[in-house]
């Protein structure tokens, strides 16, 4: 919601209707582009990459015949109970 509000309020700067607005037009376009790209990265790309990293971790455990839970993981789960 914050990103959407900033993009909406930066549109007049990016349009650049007045003389001063023409001077700041490039800055407005860069702000909007940066917000859109960073939002896309944080919502779509980062979770997808983390999912692939977790899949790779599980694949390597199967590849090297490692147990799903290590001894330290089992000890921590016993302590939490």
PDB file of N, CA, C and O in Angstrom:
ATOM      1  N   UNK A   1       0.828  -1.181   0.000  1.00  0.00           N
ATOM      2  CA  UNK A   1       0.000   0.000   0.000  1.00  0.00           C
ATOM      3  C   UNK A   1       0.876   1.250   0.000  1.00  0.00           C
ATOM      4  O   UNK A   1       0.558   2.227  -0.678  1.00  0.00           O
ATOM      5  N   UNK A   2       1.958   1.228   0.742  1.00  0.00           N
ATOM      6  CA  UNK A   2       2.839   2.391   0.776  1.00  0.00           C
ATOM      7  C   UNK A   2       3.471   2.621  -0.589  1.00  0.00           C
ATOM      8  O   UNK A   2       3.557   3.759  -1.051  1.00  0.00           O
ATOM      9  N   UNK A   3       3.909   1.554  -1.232  1.00  0.00           N
ATOM     10  CA  UNK A   3       4.520   1.681  -2.550  1.00  0.00           C
ATOM     11  C   UNK A   3       3.514   2.218  -3.556  1.00  0.00           C
ATOM     12  O   UNK A   3       3.848   3.076  -4.373  1.00  0.00           O
ATOM     13  N   UNK A   4       2.298   1.723  -3.501  1.00  0.00           N
ATOM     14  CA  UNK A   4       1.252   2.202  -4.409  1.00  0.00           C
ATOM     15  C   UNK A   4       0.981   3.688  -4.181  1.00  0.00           C
ATOM     16  O   UNK A   4       0.786   4.434  -5.140  1.00  0.00           O
ATOM     17  N   UNK A   5       0.967   4.118  -2.935  1.00  0.00           N
ATOM     18  CA  UNK A   5       0.734   5.532  -2.632  1.00  0.00           C
ATOM     19  C   UNK A   5       1.874   6.406  -3.140  1.00  0.00           C
ATOM     20  O   UNK A   5       1.636   7.489  -3.676  1.00  0.00           O
ATOM     21  N   UNK A   6       3.101   5.947  -2.977  1.00  0.00           N
ATOM     22  CA  UNK A   6       4.244   6.733  -3.454  1.00  0.00           C
ATOM     23  C   UNK A   6       4.247   6.811  -4.980  1.00  0.00           C
ATOM     24  O   UNK A   6       4.525   7.869  -5.543  1.00  0.00           O
ATOM     25  N   UNK A   7       3.944   5.707  -5.648  1.00  0.00           N
ATOM     26  CA  UNK A   7       3.886   5.722  -7.112  1.00  0.00           C
ATOM     27  C   UNK A   7       2.791   6.669  -7.588  1.00  0.00           C
ATOM     28  O   UNK A   7       2.998   7.437  -8.528  1.00  0.00           O
ATOM     29  N   UNK A   8       1.644   6.620  -6.953  1.00  0.00           N
ATOM     30  CA  UNK A   8       0.531   7.484  -7.334  1.00  0.00           C
ATOM     31  C   UNK A   8       0.874   8.956  -7.132  1.00  0.00           C
ATOM     32  O   UNK A   8       0.535   9.792  -7.970  1.00  0.00           O
ATOM     33  N   UNK A   9       1.535   9.273  -6.040  1.00  0.00           N
ATOM     34  CA  UNK A   9       1.873  10.663  -5.759  1.00  0.00           C
ATOM     35  C   UNK A   9       3.087  11.155  -6.520  1.00  0.00           C
ATOM     36  O   UNK A   9       3.332  12.361  -6.553  1.00  0.00           O
ATOM     37  N   UNK A  10       3.857  10.268  -7.134  1.00  0.00           N
ATOM     38  CA  UNK A  10       5.026  10.658  -7.914  1.00  0.00           C
ATOM     39  C   UNK A  10       4.671  10.855  -9.390  1.00  0.00           C
ATOM     40  O   UNK A  10       5.472  11.404 -10.146  1.00  0.00           O
ATOM     41  N   UNK A  11       3.504  10.422  -9.800  1.00  0.00           N
ATOM     42  CA  UNK A  11       3.092  10.578 -11.201  1.00  0.00           C
ATOM     43  C   UNK A  11       3.140  12.023 -11.689  1.00  0.00           C
ATOM     44  O   UNK A  11       3.615  12.255 -12.801  1.00  0.00           O
ATOM     45  N   UNK A  12       2.674  13.007 -10.920  1.00  0.00           N
ATOM     46  CA  UNK A  12       2.777  14.387 -11.436  1.00  0.00           C
ATOM     47  C   UNK A  12       4.217  14.837 -11.685  1.00  0.00           C
ATOM     48  O   UNK A  12       4.476  15.606 -12.610  1.00  0.00           O
ATOM     49  N   UNK A  13       5.141  14.364 -10.871  1.00  0.00           N
ATOM     50  CA  UNK A  13       6.549  14.706 -11.095  1.00  0.00           C
ATOM     51  C   UNK A  13       7.041  14.040 -12.382  1.00  0.00           C
ATOM     52  O   UNK A  13       7.782  14.651 -13.152  1.00  0.00           O
ATOM     53  N   UNK A  14       6.635  12.800 -12.616  1.00  0.00           N
ATOM     54  CA  UNK A  14       7.077  12.073 -13.808  1.00  0.00           C
ATOM     55  C   UNK A  14       6.456  12.633 -15.085  1.00  0.00           C
ATOM     56  O   UNK A  14       7.052  12.531 -16.157  1.00  0.00           O
ATOM     57  N   UNK A  15       5.274  13.219 -14.982  1.00  0.00           N
ATOM     58  CA  UNK A  15       4.642  13.804 -16.166  1.00  0.00           C
ATOM     59  C   UNK A  15       5.337  15.113 -16.539  1.00  0.00           C
ATOM     60  O   UNK A  15       5.576  15.372 -17.719  1.00  0.00           O
ATOM     61  N   UNK A  16       5.663  15.938 -15.544  1.00  0.00           N
ATOM     62  CA  UNK A  16       6.417  17.171 -15.771  1.00  0.00           C
ATOM     63  C   UNK A  16       5.662  18.201 -16.588  1.00  0.00           C
ATOM     64  O   UNK A  16       6.082  18.532 -17.696  1.00  0.00           O
ATOM     65  N   UNK A  17       4.563  18.712 -16.071  1.00  0.00           N
ATOM     66  CA  UNK A  17       3.735  19.655 -16.813  1.00  0.00           C
ATOM     67  C   UNK A  17       4.281  21.084 -16.803  1.00  0.00           C
ATOM     68  O   UNK A  17       4.099  21.803 -17.786  1.00  0.00           O
ATOM     69  N   UNK A  18       4.940  21.517 -15.734  1.00  0.00           N
ATOM     70  CA  UNK A  18       5.446  22.893 -15.658  1.00  0.00           C
ATOM     71  C   UNK A  18       6.922  22.931 -16.044  1.00  0.00           C
ATOM     72  O   UNK A  18       7.525  21.901 -16.344  1.00  0.00           O
ATOM     73  N   UNK A  19       7.492  24.134 -16.031  1.00  0.00           N
ATOM     74  CA  UNK A  19       8.913  24.278 -16.356  1.00  0.00           C
ATOM     75  C   UNK A  19       9.790  23.584 -15.317  1.00  0.00           C
ATOM     76  O   UNK A  19      10.744  22.891 -15.669  1.00  0.00           O
ATOM     77  N   UNK A  20       9.468  23.768 -14.049  1.00  0.00           N
ATOM     78  CA  UNK A  20      10.217  23.095 -12.993  1.00  0.00           C
ATOM     79  C   UNK A  20       9.972  21.591 -13.066  1.00  0.00           C
ATOM     80  O   UNK A  20      10.878  20.803 -12.795  1.00  0.00           O
ATOM     81  N   UNK A  21       8.766  21.191 -13.426  1.00  0.00           N
ATOM     82  CA  UNK A  21       8.432  19.773 -13.555  1.00  0.00           C
ATOM     83  C   UNK A  21       9.233  19.093 -14.642  1.00  0.00           C
ATOM     84  O   UNK A  21       9.581  17.919 -14.517  1.00  0.00           O
ATOM     85  N   UNK A  22       9.531  19.825 -15.720  1.00  0.00           N
ATOM     86  CA  UNK A  22      10.341  19.248 -16.796  1.00  0.00           C
ATOM     87  C   UNK A  22      11.760  18.957 -16.308  1.00  0.00           C
ATOM     88  O   UNK A  22      12.400  18.005 -16.755  1.00  0.00           O
ATOM     89  N   UNK A  23      12.235  19.785 -15.394  1.00  0.00           N
ATOM     90  CA  UNK A  23      13.566  19.586 -14.840  1.00  0.00           C
ATOM     91  C   UNK A  23      13.609  18.334 -13.961  1.00  0.00           C
ATOM     92  O   UNK A  23      14.628  17.647 -13.903  1.00  0.00           O
ATOM     93  N   UNK A  24      12.512  18.044 -13.285  1.00  0.00           N
ATOM     94  CA  UNK A  24      12.459  16.903 -12.354  1.00  0.00           C
ATOM     95  C   UNK A  24      11.818  15.658 -12.960  1.00  0.00           C
ATOM     96  O   UNK A  24      11.625  14.664 -12.261  1.00  0.00           O
ATOM     97  N   UNK A  25      11.491  15.696 -14.226  1.00  0.00           N
ATOM     98  CA  UNK A  25      10.794  14.589 -14.882  1.00  0.00           C
ATOM     99  C   UNK A  25      11.590  13.287 -14.804  1.00  0.00           C
ATOM    100  O   UNK A  25      11.025  12.234 -14.509  1.00  0.00           O
ATOM    101  N   UNK A  26      12.883  13.349 -15.062  1.00  0.00           N
ATOM    102  CA  UNK A  26      13.715  12.146 -15.018  1.00  0.00           C
ATOM    103  C   UNK A  26      13.744  11.512 -13.637  1.00  0.00           C
ATOM    104  O   UNK A  26      13.710  10.290 -13.498  1.00  0.00           O
ATOM    105  N   UNK A  27      13.808  12.370 -12.605  1.00  0.00           N
ATOM    106  CA  UNK A  27      13.828  11.851 -11.238  1.00  0.00           C
ATOM    107  C   UNK A  27      12.522  11.111 -10.922  1.00  0.00           C
ATOM    108  O   UNK A  27      12.542  10.060 -10.281  1.00  0.00           O
ATOM    109  N   UNK A  28      11.401  11.656 -11.367  1.00  0.00           N
ATOM    110  CA  UNK A  28      10.113  11.004 -11.124  1.00  0.00           C
ATOM    111  C   UNK A  28      10.017   9.652 -11.806  1.00  0.00           C
ATOM    112  O   UNK A  28       9.492   8.696 -11.234  1.00  0.00           O
ATOM    113  N   UNK A  29      10.525   9.570 -13.033  1.00  0.00           N
ATOM    114  CA  UNK A  29      10.492   8.301 -13.763  1.00  0.00           C
ATOM    115  C   UNK A  29      11.378   7.265 -13.073  1.00  0.00           C
ATOM    116  O   UNK A  29      11.007   6.097 -12.959  1.00  0.00           O
ATOM    117  N   UNK A  30      12.542   7.702 -12.618  1.00  0.00           N
ATOM    118  CA  UNK A  30      13.458   6.782 -11.932  1.00  0.00           C
ATOM    119  C   UNK A  30      12.860   6.300 -10.615  1.00  0.00           C
ATOM    120  O   UNK A  30      13.002   5.127 -10.270  1.00  0.00           O
ATOM    121  N   UNK A  31      12.197   7.182  -9.878  1.00  0.00           N
ATOM    122  CA  UNK A  31      11.573   6.786  -8.608  1.00  0.00           C
ATOM    123  C   UNK A  31      10.499   5.736  -8.850  1.00  0.00           C
ATOM    124  O   UNK A  31      10.460   4.713  -8.166  1.00  0.00           O
ATOM    125  N   UNK A  32       9.629   5.987  -9.823  1.00  0.00           N
ATOM    126  CA  UNK A  32       8.550   5.033 -10.111  1.00  0.00           C
ATOM    127  C   UNK A  32       9.118   3.687 -10.586  1.00  0.00           C
ATOM    128  O   UNK A  32       8.664   2.633 -10.143  1.00  0.00           O
ATOM    129  N   UNK A  33      10.100   3.724 -11.475  1.00  0.00           N
ATOM    130  CA  UNK A  33      10.705   2.479 -11.962  1.00  0.00           C
ATOM    131  C   UNK A  33      11.392   1.702 -10.857  1.00  0.00           C
ATOM    132  O   UNK A  33      11.298   0.476 -10.805  1.00  0.00           O
ATOM    133  N   UNK A  34      12.083   2.407  -9.974  1.00  0.00           N
ATOM    134  CA  UNK A  34      12.750   1.737  -8.859  1.00  0.00           C
ATOM    135  C   UNK A  34      11.774   1.108  -7.891  1.00  0.00           C
ATOM    136  O   UNK A  34      12.007   0.008  -7.389  1.00  0.00           O
ATOM    137  N   UNK A  35      10.680   1.806  -7.628  1.00  0.00           N
ATOM    138  CA  UNK A  35       9.675   1.242  -6.715  1.00  0.00           C
ATOM    139  C   UNK A  35       9.005   0.007  -7.311  1.00  0.00           C
ATOM    140  O   UNK A  35       8.780  -0.983  -6.614  1.00  0.00           O
ATOM    141  N   UNK A  36       8.691   0.068  -8.586  1.00  0.00           N
ATOM    142  CA  UNK A  36       8.045  -1.084  -9.230  1.00  0.00           C
ATOM    143  C   UNK A  36       8.990  -2.281  -9.256  1.00  0.00           C
ATOM    144  O   UNK A  36       8.584  -3.401  -8.946  1.00  0.00           O
ATOM    145  N   UNK A  37      10.252  -2.046  -9.624  1.00  0.00           N
ATOM    146  CA  UNK A  37      11.190  -3.165  -9.710  1.00  0.00           C
ATOM    147  C   UNK A  37      11.519  -3.744  -8.335  1.00  0.00           C
ATOM    148  O   UNK A  37      11.626  -4.962  -8.192  1.00  0.00           O
ATOM    149  N   UNK A  38      11.679  -2.894  -7.326  1.00  0.00           N
ATOM    150  CA  UNK A  38      11.984  -3.419  -5.996  1.00  0.00           C
ATOM    151  C   UNK A  38      10.794  -4.163  -5.399  1.00  0.00           C
ATOM    152  O   UNK A  38      10.975  -5.148  -4.683  1.00  0.00           O
ATOM    153  N   UNK A  39       9.584  -3.702  -5.685  1.00  0.00           N
ATOM    154  CA  UNK A  39       8.398  -4.419  -5.205  1.00  0.00           C
ATOM    155  C   UNK A  39       8.299  -5.786  -5.864  1.00  0.00           C
ATOM    156  O   UNK A  39       8.008  -6.782  -5.202  1.00  0.00           O
ATOM    157  N   UNK A  40       8.542  -5.829  -7.163  1.00  0.00           N
ATOM    158  CA  UNK A  40       8.509  -7.106  -7.880  1.00  0.00           C
ATOM    159  C   UNK A  40       9.571  -8.058  -7.337  1.00  0.00           C
ATOM    160  O   UNK A  40       9.305  -9.241  -7.125  1.00  0.00           O
ATOM    161  N   UNK A  41      10.767  -7.538  -7.114  1.00  0.00           N
ATOM    162  CA  UNK A  41      11.841  -8.379  -6.585  1.00  0.00           C
ATOM    163  C   UNK A  41      11.497  -8.928  -5.206  1.00  0.00           C
ATOM    164  O   UNK A  41      11.706 -10.113  -4.944  1.00  0.00           O
ATOM    165  N   UNK A  42      10.976  -8.085  -4.328  1.00  0.00           N
ATOM    166  CA  UNK A  42      10.731  -8.532  -2.958  1.00  0.00           C
ATOM    167  C   UNK A  42       9.508  -9.436  -2.839  1.00  0.00           C
ATOM    168  O   UNK A  42       9.431 -10.241  -1.911  1.00  0.00           O
ATOM    169  N   UNK A  43       8.556  -9.321  -3.753  1.00  0.00           N
ATOM    170  CA  UNK A  43       7.336 -10.135  -3.647  1.00  0.00           C
ATOM    171  C   UNK A  43       7.450 -11.434  -4.442  1.00  0.00           C
ATOM    172  O   UNK A  43       6.902 -12.454  -4.023  1.00  0.00           O
ATOM    173  N   UNK A  44       8.142 -11.423  -5.570  1.00  0.00           N
ATOM    174  CA  UNK A  44       8.162 -12.587  -6.459  1.00  0.00           C
ATOM    175  C   UNK A  44       9.523 -13.288  -6.464  1.00  0.00           C
ATOM    176  O   UNK A  44       9.594 -14.498  -6.246  1.00  0.00           O
ATOM    177  N   UNK A  45      10.586 -12.551  -6.706  1.00  0.00           N
ATOM    178  CA  UNK A  45      11.882 -13.165  -6.969  1.00  0.00           C
ATOM    179  C   UNK A  45      12.512 -13.745  -5.702  1.00  0.00           C
ATOM    180  O   UNK A  45      12.979 -14.884  -5.719  1.00  0.00           O
ATOM    181  N   UNK A  46      12.533 -12.992  -4.617  1.00  0.00           N
ATOM    182  CA  UNK A  46      13.194 -13.462  -3.393  1.00  0.00           C
ATOM    183  C   UNK A  46      12.544 -14.736  -2.846  1.00  0.00           C
ATOM    184  O   UNK A  46      13.270 -15.680  -2.533  1.00  0.00           O
ATOM    185  N   UNK A  47      11.206 -14.816  -2.713  1.00  0.00           N
ATOM    186  CA  UNK A  47      10.632 -16.094  -2.243  1.00  0.00           C
ATOM    187  C   UNK A  47      10.888 -17.261  -3.196  1.00  0.00           C
ATOM    188  O   UNK A  47      11.071 -18.393  -2.748  1.00  0.00           O
ATOM    189  N   UNK A  48      10.904 -16.999  -4.503  1.00  0.00           N
ATOM    190  CA  UNK A  48      11.175 -18.078  -5.454  1.00  0.00           C
ATOM    191  C   UNK A  48      12.603 -18.585  -5.297  1.00  0.00           C
ATOM    192  O   UNK A  48      12.833 -19.794  -5.301  1.00  0.00           O
ATOM    193  N   UNK A  49      13.553 -17.687  -5.162  1.00  0.00           N
ATOM    194  CA  UNK A  49      14.947 -18.089  -4.991  1.00  0.00           C
ATOM    195  C   UNK A  49      15.124 -18.863  -3.692  1.00  0.00           C
ATOM    196  O   UNK A  49      15.830 -19.871  -3.665  1.00  0.00           O
ATOM    197  N   UNK A  50      14.493 -18.405  -2.619  1.00  0.00           N
ATOM    198  CA  UNK A  50      14.595 -19.136  -1.352  1.00  0.00           C
ATOM    199  C   UNK A  50      13.978 -20.522  -1.455  1.00  0.00           C
ATOM    200  O   UNK A  50      14.477 -21.468  -0.844  1.00  0.00           O
ATOM    201  N   UNK A  51      12.904 -20.655  -2.217  1.00  0.00           N
ATOM    202  CA  UNK A  51      12.315 -21.977  -2.446  1.00  0.00           C
ATOM    203  C   UNK A  51      13.254 -22.902  -3.200  1.00  0.00           C
ATOM    204  O   UNK A  51      13.375 -24.082  -2.871  1.00  0.00           O
ATOM    205  N   UNK A  52      13.928 -22.354  -4.227  1.00  0.00           N
ATOM    206  CA  UNK A  52      14.898 -23.159  -4.972  1.00  0.00           C
ATOM    207  C   UNK A  52      16.088 -23.554  -4.100  1.00  0.00           C
ATOM    208  O   UNK A  52      16.598 -24.669  -4.213  1.00  0.00           O
ATOM    209  N   UNK A  53      16.524 -22.656  -3.241  1.00  0.00           N
ATOM    210  CA  UNK A  53      17.642 -22.984  -2.343  1.00  0.00           C
ATOM    211  C   UNK A  53      17.239 -24.094  -1.388  1.00  0.00           C
ATOM    212  O   UNK A  53      18.040 -24.989  -1.119  1.00  0.00           O
ATOM    213  N   UNK A  54      16.015 -24.059  -0.869  1.00  0.00           N
ATOM    214  CA  UNK A  54      15.558 -25.110   0.040  1.00  0.00           C
ATOM    215  C   UNK A  54      15.417 -26.441  -0.698  1.00  0.00           C
ATOM    216  O   UNK A  54      15.765 -27.490  -0.156  1.00  0.00           O
ATOM    217  N   UNK A  55      14.908 -26.401  -1.933  1.00  0.00           N
ATOM    218  CA  UNK A  55      14.828 -27.632  -2.731  1.00  0.00           C
ATOM    219  C   UNK A  55      16.213 -28.213  -2.990  1.00  0.00           C
ATOM    220  O   UNK A  55      16.396 -29.429  -2.942  1.00  0.00           O
ATOM    221  N   UNK A  56      17.185 -27.351  -3.266  1.00  0.00           N
ATOM    222  CA  UNK A  56      18.556 -27.815  -3.494  1.00  0.00           C
ATOM    223  C   UNK A  56      19.134 -28.432  -2.216  1.00  0.00           C
ATOM    224  O   UNK A  56      19.849 -29.433  -2.273  1.00  0.00           O
ATOM    225  N   UNK A  57      18.821 -27.830  -1.063  1.00  0.00           N
ATOM    226  CA  UNK A  57      19.294 -28.377   0.219  1.00  0.00           C
ATOM    227  C   UNK A  57      18.727 -29.774   0.439  1.00  0.00           C
ATOM    228  O   UNK A  57      19.456 -30.675   0.852  1.00  0.00           O
ATOM    229  N   UNK A  58      17.446 -29.966   0.171  1.00  0.00           N
ATOM    230  CA  UNK A  58      16.835 -31.285   0.345  1.00  0.00           C
ATOM    231  C   UNK A  58      17.394 -32.283  -0.668  1.00  0.00           C
ATOM    232  O   UNK A  58      17.575 -33.460  -0.353  1.00  0.00           O
ATOM    233  N   UNK A  59      17.667 -31.809  -1.888  1.00  0.00           N
ATOM    234  CA  UNK A  59      18.248 -32.682  -2.910  1.00  0.00           C
ATOM    235  C   UNK A  59      19.633 -33.167  -2.486  1.00  0.00           C
ATOM    236  O   UNK A  59      19.957 -34.343  -2.654  1.00  0.00           O
ATOM    237  N   UNK A  60      20.441 -32.275  -1.942  1.00  0.00           N
ATOM    238  CA  UNK A  60      21.781 -32.692  -1.526  1.00  0.00           C
ATOM    239  C   UNK A  60      21.720 -33.655  -0.346  1.00  0.00           C
ATOM    240  O   UNK A  60      22.575 -34.532  -0.224  1.00  0.00           O
ATOM    241  N   UNK A  61      20.723 -33.506   0.524  1.00  0.00           N
ATOM    242  CA  UNK A  61      20.580 -34.470   1.621  1.00  0.00           C
ATOM    243  C   UNK A  61      20.266 -35.856   1.085  1.00  0.00           C
ATOM    244  O   UNK A  61      20.807 -36.852   1.565  1.00  0.00           O
ATOM    245  N   UNK A  62      19.384 -35.920   0.080  1.00  0.00           N
ATOM    246  CA  UNK A  62      19.079 -37.214  -0.526  1.00  0.00           C
ATOM    247  C   UNK A  62      20.288 -37.773  -1.268  1.00  0.00           C
ATOM    248  O   UNK A  62      20.551 -38.974  -1.223  1.00  0.00           O
ATOM    249  N   UNK A  63      21.015 -36.901  -1.947  1.00  0.00           N
ATOM    250  CA  UNK A  63      22.158 -37.316  -2.744  1.00  0.00           C
ATOM    251  C   UNK A  63      23.251 -37.929  -1.883  1.00  0.00           C
ATOM    252  O   UNK A  63      23.869 -38.915  -2.284  1.00  0.00           O
ATOM    253  N   UNK A  64      23.496 -37.371  -0.721  1.00  0.00           N
ATOM    254  CA  UNK A  64      24.552 -37.861   0.161  1.00  0.00           C
ATOM    255  C   UNK A  64      24.020 -38.761   1.275  1.00  0.00           C
ATOM    256  O   UNK A  64      24.749 -39.086   2.212  1.00  0.00           O
ATOM    257  N   UNK A  65      22.740 -39.169   1.176  1.00  0.00           N
ATOM    258  CA  UNK A  65      22.107 -40.075   2.135  1.00  0.00           C
ATOM    259  C   UNK A  65      22.206 -39.545   3.564  1.00  0.00           C
ATOM    260  O   UNK A  65      22.546 -40.279   4.492  1.00  0.00           O
ATOM    261  N   UNK A  66      21.903 -38.262   3.720  1.00  0.00           N
ATOM    262  CA  UNK A  66      21.923 -37.638   5.036  1.00  0.00           C
ATOM    263  C   UNK A  66      20.528 -37.725   5.644  1.00  0.00           C
ATOM    264  O   UNK A  66      19.543 -37.682   4.907  1.00  0.00           O
ATOM    265  N   UNK A  67      20.414 -37.848   6.970  1.00  0.00           N
ATOM    266  CA  UNK A  67      19.097 -37.880   7.599  1.00  0.00           C
ATOM    267  C   UNK A  67      18.422 -36.513   7.497  1.00  0.00           C
ATOM    268  O   UNK A  67      19.087 -35.485   7.372  1.00  0.00           O
ATOM    269  N   UNK A  68      17.093 -36.524   7.553  1.00  0.00           N
ATOM    270  CA  UNK A  68      16.349 -35.267   7.453  1.00  0.00           C
ATOM    271  C   UNK A  68      16.616 -34.386   8.663  1.00  0.00           C
ATOM    272  O   UNK A  68      16.745 -33.169   8.531  1.00  0.00           O
ATOM    273  N   UNK A  69      16.700 -34.998   9.850  1.00  0.00           N
ATOM    274  CA  UNK A  69      17.010 -34.255  11.065  1.00  0.00           C
ATOM    275  C   UNK A  69      18.375 -34.672  11.573  1.00  0.00           C
ATOM    276  O   UNK A  69      18.665 -35.861  11.710  1.00  0.00           O
ATOM    277  N   UNK A  70      19.204 -33.690  11.850  1.00  0.00           N
ATOM    278  CA  UNK A  70      20.509 -33.983  12.430  1.00  0.00           C
ATOM    279  C   UNK A  70      20.338 -34.233  13.926  1.00  0.00           C
ATOM    280  O   UNK A  70      19.258 -34.007  14.473  1.00  0.00           O
ATOM    281  N   UNK A  71      21.372 -34.687  14.575  1.00  0.00           N
ATOM    282  CA  UNK A  71      21.316 -34.933  16.011  1.00  0.00           C
ATOM    283  C   UNK A  71      21.001 -33.669  16.800  1.00  0.00           C
ATOM    284  O   UNK A  71      20.239 -33.713  17.766  1.00  0.00           O
ATOM    285  N   UNK A  72      21.579 -32.551  16.394  1.00  0.00           N
ATOM    286  CA  UNK A  72      21.335 -31.291  17.087  1.00  0.00           C
ATOM    287  C   UNK A  72      19.887 -30.847  16.912  1.00  0.00           C
ATOM    288  O   UNK A  72      19.305 -30.259  17.823  1.00  0.00           O
ATOM    289  N   UNK A  73      19.298 -31.127  15.739  1.00  0.00           N
ATOM    290  CA  UNK A  73      17.903 -30.776  15.515  1.00  0.00           C
ATOM    291  C   UNK A  73      16.991 -31.604  16.410  1.00  0.00           C
ATOM    292  O   UNK A  73      16.003 -31.095  16.939  1.00  0.00           O
ATOM    293  N   UNK A  74      17.322 -32.875  16.578  1.00  0.00           N
ATOM    294  CA  UNK A  74      16.512 -33.736  17.435  1.00  0.00           C
ATOM    295  C   UNK A  74      16.601 -33.279  18.886  1.00  0.00           C
ATOM    296  O   UNK A  74      15.605 -33.299  19.608  1.00  0.00           O
ATOM    297  N   UNK A  75      17.797 -32.865  19.315  1.00  0.00           N
ATOM    298  CA  UNK A  75      17.968 -32.404  20.697  1.00  0.00           C
ATOM    299  C   UNK A  75      17.177 -31.121  20.939  1.00  0.00           C
ATOM    300  O   UNK A  75      16.585 -30.963  22.006  1.00  0.00           O
ATOM    301  N   UNK A  76      17.155 -30.208  19.979  1.00  0.00           N
ATOM    302  CA  UNK A  76      16.416 -28.979  20.134  1.00  0.00           C
ATOM    303  C   UNK A  76      14.924 -29.222  20.161  1.00  0.00           C
ATOM    304  O   UNK A  76      14.208 -28.554  20.907  1.00  0.00           O
ATOM    305  N   UNK A  77      14.434 -30.162  19.368  1.00  0.00           N
ATOM    306  CA  UNK A  77      13.000 -30.455  19.379  1.00  0.00           C
ATOM    307  C   UNK A  77      12.593 -31.110  20.704  1.00  0.00           C
ATOM    308  O   UNK A  77      11.470 -30.905  21.165  1.00  0.00           O
ATOM    309  N   UNK A  78      13.488 -31.896  21.324  1.00  0.00           N
ATOM    310  CA  UNK A  78      13.191 -32.481  22.634  1.00  0.00           C
ATOM    311  C   UNK A  78      13.150 -31.404  23.716  1.00  0.00           C
ATOM    312  O   UNK A  78      12.334 -31.485  24.634  1.00  0.00           O
ATOM    313  N   UNK A  79      14.007 -30.412  23.618  1.00  0.00           N
ATOM    314  CA  UNK A  79      14.040 -29.340  24.598  1.00  0.00           C
ATOM    315  C   UNK A  79      12.777 -28.491  24.501  1.00  0.00           C
ATOM    316  O   UNK A  79      12.250 -28.063  25.528  1.00  0.00           O
ATOM    317  N   UNK A  80      12.282 -28.238  23.299  1.00  0.00           N
ATOM    318  CA  UNK A  80      11.105 -27.404  23.109  1.00  0.00           C
ATOM    319  C   UNK A  80       9.853 -28.067  23.643  1.00  0.00           C
ATOM    320  O   UNK A  80       8.907 -27.374  24.019  1.00  0.00           O
ATOM    321  N   UNK A  81       9.821 -29.378  23.687  1.00  0.00           N
ATOM    322  CA  UNK A  81       8.634 -30.070  24.202  1.00  0.00           C
ATOM    323  C   UNK A  81       8.603 -29.910  25.688  1.00  0.00           C
ATOM    324  O   UNK A  81       7.689 -30.411  26.344  1.00  0.00           O
TER     325      UNK A  81
END
